[in-house]
């Protein structure tokens, strides 16, 4: 596979003997170059000495020389600066668009590297590299975790920026969309995001002080005021449900006033969802937070620590939802405040990424916001416990975010060749 050959070149796992091109010319690798994940040559700005001449340019890697022509590099000007073609099998000479011959180097993948790569890809264990984790120096583990956390926060920033482009740069609307998505807690995340994007908070601002009207607009836009969204045999009972009928009446007025169109109620997933996590309860809590002016970026930006953010996230609901988990669906009377663990998840996944992006936009101090991760306990789930059993124990929320990033972007996608733990496994002493 081409990726394993690229790995050998990138980490210079080359034979311990003098290298020569296919023409017999002595070759020395001074710098393997920078791996290019985008279109173009595989490695940029490499430096090699061929004969008596030092060449600076790009390196392309293929299993066979003929792949150069299969991929039409001979007609692509982006490959005119390639100074070396690294292959496993040299089956023909190659040249660039300018008809200049490209020197070639034959490299074989060391058998032990291929064997370990196959083990990593085929193993059903998780994590696949568990056997080497206890032997990795803590400082190296710490460095990789920091890099993964930075990578994760960067991905979240990109998602926020993408959302802002759809919202004409309105940061408060962007905060609301990010918060709503995370109120879905995975299962209903996409539905919550679509719902939050279906209307502008600027349209609702004039009605912000009236909780009933806010709830009417929120539930109406979610499609949950549609009688078809209520499971049988509840609908006949809703004729006597004054709260439900009032919301329907208010939404009919507000939707006409602001020319709103609800999302489909079919978007919401209720199966295998606990009642306290039903979208109805979460929407009621979001309505409360908006009504209380908590969903306000300037107020969040004034917070100096996690404790102050938690205090802002004191969500409740109107009295109806203390005894219901859906329209016409009764439950024992209970408080609907956000649990401490839920607040911390919202801080981790919403507040910190949004504030970091916002302060970078304003050229402010964003490093102090990243430090909030250290004030939060690591998340607890089966994946985190598996890493802990192998000796990688998260100390705070930043570490658990790093491990989530490691699983989703590397382990699940079998990108062991791009992981530092994978490198230690592949290159450990035999």
LONUMI-994881 format. One record per residue (C-alpha): x, y, z; residue in one letter. Coordinates in pm, whole numbers, m for minus. Example, Ala and Ser with C-alpha at 12.3 -4.5 7.8 and 13.67 -1.06 7.14 Angstrom:
2
SITE       c1       c2       c3   resn
SITE     1230     m450      780      a
SITE     1367     m106      714      s
// end
This chain:
430
SITE       c1       c2       c3   resn
SITE        0        0        0      x
SITE      124      345      m91      x
SITE       60      496      253      x
SITE      303      255      423      x
SITE      570      341      166      x
SITE      513      710      237      x
SITE      551      628      605      x
SITE      888      464      543      x
SITE     1007      769      349      x
SITE      872     1023      600      x
SITE     1045      855      893      x
SITE     1353      764      689      x
SITE     1327      393      767      x
SITE     1568      330      481      x
SITE     1826       50      436      x
SITE     2147       89      636      x
SITE     2359       90      322      x
SITE     2453      347       57      x
SITE     2152      454     m150      x
SITE     2160      469     m529      x
SITE     1911      576     m792      x
SITE     1788      329    m1052      x
SITE     2068      468    m1274      x
SITE     2329      376    m1013      x
SITE     2400      733     m901      x
SITE     2481      775     m527      x
SITE     2198      939     m336      x
SITE     2181     1097       11      x
SITE     1859     1206      182      x
SITE     1927     1535      363      x
SITE     1563     1627      433      x
SITE     1263     1403      351      x
SITE     1039     1709      314      x
SITE      700     1797      461      x
SITE      414     1554      403      x
SITE      146     1711      183      x
SITE     m210     1593      265      x
SITE     m356     1797      m22      x
SITE     m336     1774     m400      x
SITE       11     1776     m551      x
SITE      336     1593     m472      x
SITE      342     1379     m158      x
SITE      635     1561        9      x
SITE      720     1927      m32      x
SITE     1054     2108       m3      x
SITE     1271     1799       32      x
SITE     1648     1813       m2      x
SITE     1847     1529     m158      x
SITE     2201     1496     m286      x
SITE     2225     1304     m612      x
SITE     2581     1251     m725      x
SITE     2757     1580     m649      x
SITE     2448     1799     m680      x
SITE     2210     1901     m401      x
SITE     1851     1924     m520      x
SITE     1569     2107     m337      x
SITE     1218     2027     m450      x
SITE      933     1780     m409      x
SITE      918     1402     m376      x
SITE      645     1177     m512      x
SITE      586      824     m380      x
SITE      425      536     m573      x
SITE      422      158     m552      x
SITE      524      133     m920      x
SITE      693      379    m1154      x
SITE      410      337    m1404      x
SITE      166      489    m1150      x
SITE      326      824    m1241      x
SITE      158      799    m1581      x
SITE     m158      635    m1449      x
SITE     m211      947    m1235      x
SITE     m113     1173    m1530      x
SITE      165     1349    m1340      x
SITE      357     1373    m1668      x
SITE      101     1630    m1788      x
SITE       60     1819    m1460      x
SITE      280     2131    m1409      x
SITE      241     2090    m1030      x
SITE      488     1800    m1059      x
SITE      755     1987    m1257      x
SITE      950     2054     m934      x
SITE      964     1688     m831      x
SITE     1334     1601     m782      x
SITE     1289     1236     m681      x
SITE     1039      958     m747      x
SITE     1035      697     m467      x
SITE      892      359     m568      x
SITE      878        1     m453      x
SITE      902     m134     m808      x
SITE     1077       54    m1089      x
SITE      903      m73    m1401      x
SITE      976      223    m1632      x
SITE     1152      563    m1652      x
SITE      944      875    m1580      x
SITE      956     1236    m1692      x
SITE      768     1555    m1608      x
SITE      564     1789    m1828      x
SITE      889     1955    m1947      x
SITE     1011     1614    m2068      x
SITE     1285     1614    m1803      x
SITE     1381     1275    m1660      x
SITE     1300     1227    m1289      x
SITE     1555     1031    m1081      x
SITE     1403      729     m909      x
SITE     1486      549     m584      x
SITE     1366      196     m513      x
SITE     1268      148     m146      x
SITE     1134     m170       10      x
SITE      912     m166      317      x
SITE     1100     m341      601      x
SITE      918     m670      679      x
SITE      881     m587     1050      x
SITE      714     m253      962      x
SITE      470     m426      727      x
SITE      391     m692      990      x
SITE      322     m437     1263      x
SITE      113     m227     1028      x
SITE      m99     m531      942      x
SITE     m144     m610     1311      x
SITE     m263     m255     1383      x
SITE     m510     m255     1096      x
SITE     m652     m601     1164      x
SITE     m664     m602     1544      x
SITE    m1009     m604     1703      x
SITE     m869     m472     2032      x
SITE     m902     m111     2139      x
SITE     m672       65     2155      x
SITE     m478     m140     1902      x
SITE     m141      m12     2022      x
SITE     m209     m103     2387      x
SITE      101     m320     2416      x
SITE      343      m26     2383      x
SITE      153      240     2576      x
SITE      301      155     2920      x
SITE      653      190     2774      x
SITE      605      540     2629      x
SITE      766      817     2836      x
SITE      504     1034     3013      x
SITE      648     1349     2858      x
SITE      587     1205     2509      x
SITE      230     1106     2600      x
SITE      171     1455     2739      x
SITE      306     1620     2423      x
SITE       80     1411     2197      x
SITE     m223     1481     2418      x
SITE     m158     1856     2396      x
SITE     m130     1834     2019      x
SITE     m455     1638     1996      x
SITE     m640     1886     2217      x
SITE     m518     2174     1998      x
SITE     m632     1980     1690      x
SITE     m977     1922     1841      x
SITE    m1028     2284     1941      x
SITE     m918     2390     1590      x
SITE    m1179     2160     1433      x
SITE    m1448     2306     1658      x
SITE    m1335     2658     1569      x
SITE    m1369     2572     1200      x
SITE    m1723     2445     1260      x
SITE    m1808     2768     1443      x
SITE    m1660     2981     1165      x
SITE    m1854     2782      906      x
SITE    m2173     2842     1103      x
SITE    m2094     3215     1135      x
SITE    m2061     3243      758      x
SITE    m2419     3115      729      x
SITE    m2530     3364      997      x
SITE    m2366     3671      843      x
SITE    m2112     3687     1124      x
SITE    m2361     3718     1412      x
SITE    m2174     3578     1713      x
SITE    m2479     3556     1942      x
SITE    m2664     3352     1682      x
SITE    m2350     3139     1643      x
SITE    m2340     3080     2019      x
SITE    m2706     2979     2016      x
SITE    m2657     2729     1731      x
SITE    m2351     2575     1900      x
SITE    m2531     2551     2234      x
SITE    m2842     2403     2073      x
SITE    m2639     2139     1890      x
SITE    m2479     2025     2213      x
SITE    m2818     2019     2387      x
SITE    m2887     1730     2150      x
SITE    m2610     1533     2324      x
SITE    m2518     1339     2011      x
SITE    m2846     1164     1932      x
SITE    m3039     1480     1836      x
SITE    m2743     1707     1767      x
SITE    m2810     1743     1393      x
SITE    m3182     1810     1451      x
SITE    m3106     2075     1712      x
SITE    m2860     2248     1480      x
SITE    m3110     2250     1191      x
SITE    m3376     2383     1429      x
SITE    m3150     2663     1561      x
SITE    m3060     2767     1206      x
SITE    m3427     2783     1101      x
SITE    m3484     3122     1264      x
SITE    m3290     3426     1379      x
SITE    m3276     3530     1742      x
SITE    m3303     3889     1624      x
SITE    m3662     3814     1525      x
SITE    m3736     3679     1872      x
SITE    m3560     3953     2070      x
SITE    m3872     4171     2095      x
SITE    m4053     3884     2266      x
SITE    m3763     3774     2485      x
SITE    m3920     3891     2811      x
SITE    m4230     3677     2753      x
SITE    m4137     3315     2826      x
SITE    m4463     3181     2684      x
SITE    m4400     3346     2348      x
SITE    m4039     3228     2340      x
SITE    m4153     2872     2408      x
SITE    m4424     2902     2143      x
SITE    m4170     3003     1879      x
SITE    m3912     2746     1988      x
SITE    m4154     2452     2000      x
SITE    m4333     2566     1685      x
SITE    m4010     2589     1485      x
SITE    m3919     2241     1606      x
SITE    m4238     2106     1450      x
SITE    m4345     1973     1791      x
SITE    m4672     2170     1793      x
SITE    m4789     1965     1496      x
SITE    m5055     1727     1632      x
SITE    m4899     1447     1425      x
SITE    m4585     1478     1641      x
SITE    m4776     1357     1948      x
SITE    m4792      978     1992      x
SITE    m5124      794     2015      x
SITE    m5350      792     2214      x
SITE    m5255     1140     2344      x
SITE    m5389     1376     2067      x
SITE    m5755     1376     2180      x
SITE    m5642     1485     2527      x
SITE    m5461     1789     2391      x
SITE    m5788     1970     2321      x
SITE    m5810     2025     2698      x
SITE    m5439     2105     2740      x
SITE    m5447     2485     2784      x
SITE    m5068     2521     2769      x
SITE    m5041     2332     2441      x
SITE    m5333     2521     2284      x
SITE    m5188     2855     2394      x
SITE    m4853     2769     2235      x
SITE    m5022     2673     1909      x
SITE    m5214     3001     1903      x
SITE    m4904     3207     1980      x
SITE    m4696     3026     1719      x
SITE    m4961     3078     1451      x
SITE    m4928     3453     1515      x
SITE    m4546     3462     1542      x
SITE    m4482     3240     1239      x
SITE    m4699     3467     1027      x
SITE    m4536     3778     1167      x
SITE    m4181     3660     1098      x
SITE    m4256     3438      793      x
SITE    m4123     3127      967      x
SITE    m4139     2766      853      x
SITE    m4087     2483     1104      x
SITE    m3857     2187     1053      x
SITE    m4016     1844     1027      x
SITE    m4104     1675     1355      x
SITE    m3968     1356     1198      x
SITE    m3617     1494     1255      x
SITE    m3639     1421     1628      x
SITE    m3527     1084     1763      x
SITE    m3712      972     2075      x
SITE    m3648      599     2065      x
SITE    m3403      488     2337      x
SITE    m3402      843     2475      x
SITE    m3458      892     2846      x
SITE    m3752     1122     2928      x
SITE    m3530     1390     3087      x
SITE    m3334     1403     2758      x
SITE    m3640     1438     2534      x
SITE    m3605     1734     2293      x
SITE    m3915     1887     2457      x
SITE    m3731     1923     2789      x
SITE    m3411     2047     2626      x
SITE    m3600     2304     2417      x
SITE    m3783     2424     2728      x
SITE    m3446     2467     2902      x
SITE    m3304     2658     2604      x
SITE    m3612     2884     2608      x
SITE    m3549     2952     2977      x
SITE    m3182     3035     2918      x
SITE    m3269     3268     2631      x
SITE    m3546     3429     2837      x
SITE    m3297     3485     3122      x
SITE    m3048     3651     2880      x
SITE    m2793     3377     2944      x
SITE    m2739     3307     2573      x
SITE    m2543     3629     2537      x
SITE    m2181     3619     2427      x
SITE    m2083     3947     2593      x
SITE    m2199     3814     2933      x
SITE    m2017     3484     2884      x
SITE    m1705     3674     2779      x
SITE    m1705     3851     3116      x
SITE    m1673     3519     3304      x
SITE    m1331     3465     3456      x
SITE    m1356     3099     3550      x
SITE    m1564     2785     3505      x
SITE    m1758     2846     3827      x
SITE    m1903     3170     3688      x
SITE    m2004     2994     3365      x
SITE    m2178     2719     3561      x
SITE    m2375     2985     3748      x
SITE    m2489     3133     3415      x
SITE    m2608     2791     3300      x
SITE    m2867     2762     3577      x
SITE    m3140     2645     3341      x
SITE    m3494     2575     3454      x
SITE    m3826     2536     3272      x
SITE    m4178     2671     3299      x
SITE    m4405     2486     3545      x
SITE    m4569     2268     3275      x
SITE    m4246     2080     3208      x
SITE    m4188     1993     3571      x
SITE    m4471     1740     3538      x
SITE    m4442     1648     3166      x
SITE    m4175     1513     2932      x
SITE    m4382     1572     2618      x
SITE    m4712     1734     2529      x
SITE    m4977     1537     2715      x
SITE    m4714     1296     2849      x
SITE    m4719     1309     3228      x
SITE    m4442     1226     3472      x
SITE    m4383     1266     3843      x
SITE    m4319     1624     3952      x
SITE    m3946     1697     3934      x
SITE    m3694     1975     3899      x
SITE    m3570     2043     3547      x
SITE    m3240     2211     3633      x
SITE    m2932     2111     3436      x
SITE    m2724     1856     3623      x
SITE    m2366     1959     3715      x
SITE    m2219     1700     3475      x
SITE    m2443     1834     3194      x
SITE    m2327     2190     3259      x
SITE    m1965     2078     3241      x
SITE    m2026     1906     2908      x
SITE    m2174     2230     2774      x
SITE    m1871     2424     2900      x
SITE    m1634     2172     2738      x
SITE    m1810     2139     2402      x
SITE    m1969     2483     2357      x
SITE    m1853     2763     2583      x
SITE    m1476     2711     2562      x
SITE    m1461     2659     2180      x
SITE    m1690     2958     2114      x
SITE    m1501     3191     2351      x
SITE    m1164     3083     2208      x
SITE    m1287     3153     1852      x
SITE    m1446     3483     1961      x
SITE    m1137     3609     2138      x
SITE     m914     3513     1847      x
SITE    m1152     3711     1626      x
SITE    m1122     4008     1862      x
SITE     m744     3957     1901      x
SITE     m796     3900     2272      x
SITE     m653     3665     2534      x
SITE     m778     3320     2434      x
SITE     m507     3112     2606      x
SITE     m666     3177     2948      x
SITE     m993     3026     2819      x
SITE     m814     2709     2708      x
SITE     m679     2681     3063      x
SITE    m1040     2629     3180      x
SITE    m1011     2268     3062      x
SITE     m780     2209     3358      x
SITE    m1058     2324     3596      x
SITE    m1290     2050     3470      x
SITE    m1285     1681     3548      x
SITE    m1220     1446     3254      x
SITE    m1527     1304     3084      x
SITE    m1621      953     3185      x
SITE    m1719      689     2931      x
SITE    m1613      343     2819      x
SITE    m1358      475     2571      x
SITE    m1183      685     2836      x
SITE    m1176      388     3073      x
SITE    m1012      166     2808      x
SITE     m730      418     2763      x
SITE     m692      447     3140      x
SITE     m658       68     3167      x
SITE     m363       92     2925      x
SITE     m192      357     3136      x
SITE     m310      673     2956      x
SITE     m508      831     3240      x
SITE     m666     1174     3166      x
SITE     m606     1431     3439      x
SITE     m860     1690     3326      x
SITE    m1115     1764     3052      x
SITE     m845     1871     2807      x
SITE     m696     1522     2823      x
SITE    m1032     1350     2772      x
SITE    m1099     1579     2474      x
SITE     m761     1472     2334      x
SITE     m852     1105     2369      x
SITE    m1188     1163     2199      x
SITE    m1002     1332     1913      x
SITE     m758     1040     1900      x
SITE    m1040      788     1869      x
SITE    m1252      975     1616      x
SITE     m975     1107     1389      x
SITE     m716      832     1416      x
SITE     m828      501     1573      x
SITE    m1173      481     1408      x
SITE    m1026      579     1071      x
SITE     m726      345     1114      x
SITE     m483      633     1068      x
SITE     m220      464     1284      x
SITE       54      586     1050      x
SITE      m29      946     1146      x
SITE      m50      882     1523      x
SITE      247      920     1756      x
SITE      139      616     1955      x
SITE      124      425     1626      x
SITE      476      544     1548      x
SITE      608      411     1878      x
SITE      440       78     1803      x
SITE      573       58     1448      x
SITE      929      160     1531      x
SITE      982       m5     1871      x
SITE     1290     m223     1900      x
SITE     1243     m574     1771      x
// end
